[in-house]
Amino acid sequence: MRLSMESFGAQMELRAIQKRNRDETKRARAAGQPKQKNRYGYQFVRLHPMSKVDHVELDPVAALIIRDVAQRILADETGMVTVHTEAVRLNRAGVLSPADHRSVMYGRQPKGTLWNPKAIKRMLISEASVGCLMYDERPVIGPDGHAVRIAPALWDHATRDALIAKAAAKRTGARAPKGEHLLSGLAFCGTCGHRLWVASRHKQNNAYGCTARVRGIPASAHCKPAPTMSIPMLDELVTEWFLVKYGSHDVRRKEFDPGTGYAARGDRGRPYAAPWRPSGGPVRVGRGHGVVPDRVRPDDAGDRRTGGCRKGL
């Protein structure tokens, strides 16, 4: 009997906690305040430790990383730079993943999680990148009918539209390289000449190894013992050789210029230029009725040509 009463009380307390959390989330969303985790590229600013979030601003480290990813994807014209290749590049360079970056920001130890291509795509095309308050992956609409903005934008709407087009799935028959290691598909055995494969090892770093003899290839019957080398060791040796041989060359990259962005902002409730008639004159805007058709009274024509203004217009 006592166990049943305690279980019933715990269940009631749990439901009360869940209701308070839901009510607080609704209140914060209606007030235009962030309630969940910070998006990658942004950080919460608190006036005092453990106090409520005062405002949201750009994270100088994370914003630089995600902007560089966006710039590399937009500047690519070969189709070989995708969210998959960028995830591999960031993992190889040892850049902290969004989860680990957040852990370090709040004084916790990173867990060594990796960058995910789908997560990078969501970061690039989400409207959170232009500073909008998000709920259920959609911007929160304020009382004025526009999206609520709580932070500076990582890039403008024109750049976001270009990222959506570049990150869209393409059925070209070819695929960008998705290897997780520096020499994936590029390392060959020095004894038999066949391609090296990645072999996993217990409690050690993975290694490049030749499996041609084990797979029964006749030309590799003499490849014994098969060469094996730790992946970090071989990657370091190849990197040093490459920098010594090609490190003095000029390194250039293309930059994406989003332009003014007026075309992308015209349908988002922002001010836009008044339309013009084909004849060159302005179109009058009616009071509460939108654009008035091209009808000009004869007595108004002279005033418009001379720049004057009649009373009552």
Legacy VTK file of the C-alpha trace (Angstrom):
# vtk DataFile Version 3.0
C-alpha trace
ASCII
DATASET POLYDATA
POINTS 313 float
0.000 0.000 0.000
2.791 2.418 0.887
4.667 1.588 -2.312
1.536 2.282 -4.366
0.990 5.664 -2.689
4.620 6.685 -3.195
4.490 5.649 -6.854
1.269 7.634 -7.319
2.845 10.714 -5.708
5.978 10.425 -7.853
3.820 10.183 -10.969
1.868 13.306 -10.018
5.084 15.200 -9.327
6.515 14.128 -12.693
3.432 15.369 -14.549
3.557 18.674 -12.677
7.220 19.154 -13.644
6.464 18.351 -17.291
3.577 20.843 -17.309
5.762 23.581 -15.829
8.402 22.927 -18.483
5.822 23.090 -21.277
4.319 26.297 -19.908
7.754 27.924 -19.594
8.617 26.923 -23.156
5.391 28.474 -24.461
5.972 31.652 -22.447
9.559 32.038 -23.706
8.491 31.423 -27.292
5.730 34.021 -27.050
8.173 36.510 -25.500
10.799 35.921 -28.198
13.348 34.405 -25.806
15.598 31.380 -26.464
14.746 28.338 -24.373
16.633 25.366 -25.845
20.306 24.773 -26.613
22.238 27.396 -28.487
22.670 26.858 -32.222
26.159 26.262 -33.555
27.694 29.628 -34.401
25.901 31.421 -31.560
26.367 31.705 -27.832
24.118 32.764 -24.963
25.144 35.812 -22.956
24.229 35.906 -19.266
24.775 38.952 -17.105
25.545 36.759 -14.091
26.554 33.100 -13.778
23.564 30.743 -13.710
21.179 33.580 -14.551
18.715 33.676 -17.430
19.912 34.362 -20.956
20.082 38.102 -21.558
20.732 38.019 -25.313
22.287 35.920 -28.081
25.403 36.874 -30.008
27.758 35.281 -32.521
30.319 32.810 -31.225
33.623 34.082 -32.707
35.138 30.587 -32.992
32.146 28.587 -34.205
30.948 31.352 -36.544
34.359 31.453 -38.232
34.312 27.673 -38.765
30.786 27.413 -40.194
31.294 30.484 -42.401
34.439 28.903 -43.812
32.470 25.726 -44.579
29.786 27.740 -46.365
32.370 29.718 -48.323
34.175 26.575 -49.485
30.940 24.966 -50.677
29.760 28.082 -52.509
33.112 28.695 -54.199
33.348 25.134 -55.519
32.549 24.629 -59.211
33.667 21.014 -59.572
31.020 19.396 -57.371
33.723 17.765 -55.281
33.189 19.934 -52.175
30.053 18.841 -50.379
28.792 18.590 -46.822
30.234 15.067 -46.728
33.729 16.138 -47.723
33.575 19.071 -45.316
32.623 16.742 -42.455
35.634 14.564 -43.305
37.919 17.605 -43.491
36.793 18.924 -40.106
37.158 15.510 -38.480
40.635 15.076 -39.962
41.681 18.543 -38.797
40.539 17.787 -35.256
37.935 20.568 -35.122
35.560 20.082 -32.218
32.104 18.914 -33.248
29.108 21.102 -32.248
28.349 18.866 -29.264
31.958 18.890 -28.038
32.252 22.634 -28.655
29.214 23.228 -26.471
30.675 20.966 -23.780
33.941 22.928 -23.743
32.022 26.215 -23.572
30.281 25.066 -20.388
33.377 23.537 -18.766
32.789 19.873 -19.585
35.119 17.372 -21.179
34.592 16.676 -24.899
33.460 13.160 -25.799
35.173 12.992 -29.174
32.007 12.998 -31.285
32.423 13.519 -35.024
30.993 15.983 -37.495
27.901 14.719 -39.284
27.120 15.679 -42.910
23.381 15.930 -42.285
23.975 18.196 -39.281
26.195 20.480 -41.380
23.489 20.690 -44.051
20.872 21.644 -41.441
23.171 24.380 -40.114
23.703 25.832 -43.585
20.087 25.906 -44.773
18.274 26.551 -41.494
16.733 29.983 -40.953
18.499 30.010 -37.596
21.589 31.041 -39.571
19.947 34.402 -40.325
19.235 35.018 -36.619
15.657 33.735 -36.329
14.164 32.206 -33.198
13.389 28.580 -34.067
10.835 26.070 -32.844
10.472 22.606 -34.355
12.958 23.606 -37.104
10.720 26.506 -38.147
11.045 30.220 -37.398
8.748 31.609 -34.731
6.318 34.163 -36.174
5.800 37.311 -34.111
2.639 39.418 -33.681
3.603 41.503 -36.734
3.551 38.410 -38.954
7.343 38.323 -39.456
9.944 35.917 -38.117
11.300 36.829 -34.674
14.996 37.723 -34.798
17.086 37.284 -31.679
20.680 37.409 -32.996
22.863 38.767 -35.798
22.874 36.738 -39.000
25.751 34.460 -39.992
25.009 35.371 -43.633
22.241 37.107 -45.563
19.206 35.591 -47.268
20.863 35.557 -50.698
23.721 33.436 -49.348
21.262 31.090 -47.641
19.338 30.621 -50.896
22.607 29.822 -52.668
23.515 27.299 -49.950
20.123 25.598 -50.307
20.740 25.203 -54.040
24.297 23.906 -53.536
23.353 21.475 -50.752
20.382 20.039 -52.649
20.620 16.399 -53.685
21.968 15.951 -57.209
21.512 12.858 -59.366
24.515 13.163 -61.655
25.721 9.567 -61.473
29.036 10.618 -59.916
29.815 11.105 -56.266
32.184 13.267 -54.308
34.939 11.511 -52.321
33.759 10.523 -48.851
36.840 8.814 -47.419
37.397 9.339 -43.732
41.198 9.286 -43.958
43.790 11.301 -45.799
44.988 8.467 -48.040
41.684 6.667 -48.597
41.872 5.270 -52.124
45.335 6.798 -52.700
47.732 4.458 -50.867
49.136 1.376 -52.609
51.243 -1.538 -51.441
54.948 -1.168 -52.148
55.377 -4.928 -52.613
52.504 -6.011 -54.886
51.135 -2.624 -55.981
47.516 -3.208 -54.942
45.404 -0.689 -53.094
45.727 -0.558 -49.318
42.673 -1.095 -47.150
41.854 0.290 -43.724
42.143 -2.359 -41.026
40.774 -1.901 -37.524
42.915 -2.890 -34.545
41.859 -3.469 -30.957
42.949 -0.682 -28.573
45.181 0.810 -31.277
44.885 3.262 -34.120
43.480 1.857 -37.342
46.084 0.972 -39.960
46.538 0.883 -43.711
47.159 -2.713 -44.741
47.452 -4.845 -47.859
44.856 -7.641 -48.067
45.515 -8.697 -51.674
47.200 -12.000 -50.746
44.443 -12.878 -48.270
41.827 -12.151 -50.943
43.530 -14.648 -53.242
44.901 -12.350 -55.926
47.563 -14.398 -57.814
49.845 -11.419 -58.427
50.100 -10.869 -54.661
50.992 -14.424 -53.659
54.501 -13.301 -52.725
53.233 -10.336 -50.594
54.156 -11.912 -47.259
54.142 -10.571 -44.666
51.634 -7.962 -45.851
52.765 -4.405 -45.029
50.789 -2.538 -42.370
51.262 0.989 -41.051
49.356 3.055 -38.516
47.055 5.619 -40.164
48.221 8.649 -38.115
51.876 7.742 -38.747
51.510 7.382 -42.517
49.305 10.483 -42.778
51.952 12.506 -40.933
54.749 11.250 -43.191
52.779 12.027 -46.357
51.799 15.459 -45.049
55.435 16.362 -44.307
56.517 15.167 -47.766
53.738 17.135 -49.463
54.532 20.367 -47.604
58.243 20.076 -48.413
57.541 19.474 -52.098
54.549 21.772 -52.713
54.350 24.014 -49.670
56.013 27.035 -51.358
53.346 27.347 -54.067
50.659 30.027 -53.988
47.380 28.866 -52.493
44.273 30.629 -53.763
40.583 30.169 -53.307
37.407 31.548 -54.849
35.109 33.786 -52.851
31.325 33.824 -53.169
29.802 37.287 -53.524
26.120 37.255 -52.510
25.506 40.734 -53.949
23.001 43.115 -52.415
20.459 40.413 -51.614
17.494 42.584 -52.590
15.981 39.862 -54.762
16.023 37.382 -51.896
14.592 39.881 -49.414
11.705 41.161 -51.489
9.232 38.464 -50.491
10.076 38.455 -46.769
8.151 41.511 -45.671
10.997 44.009 -46.082
10.750 47.394 -47.761
11.116 47.325 -51.519
11.222 49.884 -54.296
7.903 51.152 -55.651
6.955 49.621 -59.017
7.152 51.631 -62.234
4.998 51.715 -65.339
6.423 50.635 -68.685
5.979 54.229 -69.839
8.408 55.383 -67.179
6.033 57.060 -64.713
5.430 55.925 -61.147
2.523 53.746 -60.108
0.415 55.267 -57.368
-0.243 53.234 -54.257
-3.856 53.325 -53.114
-4.849 53.812 -49.508
-5.290 50.282 -48.194
-5.881 48.834 -51.655
-2.361 48.072 -52.882
-1.106 49.263 -56.233
-3.519 51.391 -58.243
-3.741 50.502 -61.980
-2.047 52.755 -64.504
-4.656 55.507 -64.726
-3.499 59.089 -64.872
-5.936 61.965 -65.082
-5.194 64.519 -67.806
-4.961 67.352 -65.298
-2.348 65.418 -63.315
-0.020 64.819 -66.239
1.365 68.348 -66.295
1.977 68.398 -62.559
3.872 65.091 -62.675
6.029 66.231 -65.570
6.962 69.474 -63.813
7.353 67.879 -60.408
4.545 69.964 -58.866
1.815 68.665 -56.611
-1.854 69.592 -56.745
-3.955 69.922 -53.622
-6.150 66.982 -52.861
-3.840 64.346 -54.406
LINES 1 314
313 0 1 2 3 4 5 6 7 8 9 10 11 12 13 14 15 16 17 18 19 20 21 22 23 24 25 26 27 28 29 30 31 32 33 34 35 36 37 38 39 40 41 42 43 44 45 46 47 48 49 50 51 52 53 54 55 56 57 58 59 60 61 62 63 64 65 66 67 68 69 70 71 72 73 74 75 76 77 78 79 80 81 82 83 84 85 86 87 88 89 90 91 92 93 94 95 96 97 98 99 100 101 102 103 104 105 106 107 108 109 110 111 112 113 114 115 116 117 118 119 120 121 122 123 124 125 126 127 128 129 130 131 132 133 134 135 136 137 138 139 140 141 142 143 144 145 146 147 148 149 150 151 152 153 154 155 156 157 158 159 160 161 162 163 164 165 166 167 168 169 170 171 172 173 174 175 176 177 178 179 180 181 182 183 184 185 186 187 188 189 190 191 192 193 194 195 196 197 198 199 200 201 202 203 204 205 206 207 208 209 210 211 212 213 214 215 216 217 218 219 220 221 222 223 224 225 226 227 228 229 230 231 232 233 234 235 236 237 238 239 240 241 242 243 244 245 246 247 248 249 250 251 252 253 254 255 256 257 258 259 260 261 262 263 264 265 266 267 268 269 270 271 272 273 274 275 276 277 278 279 280 281 282 283 284 285 286 287 288 289 290 291 292 293 294 295 296 297 298 299 300 301 302 303 304 305 306 307 308 309 310 311 312
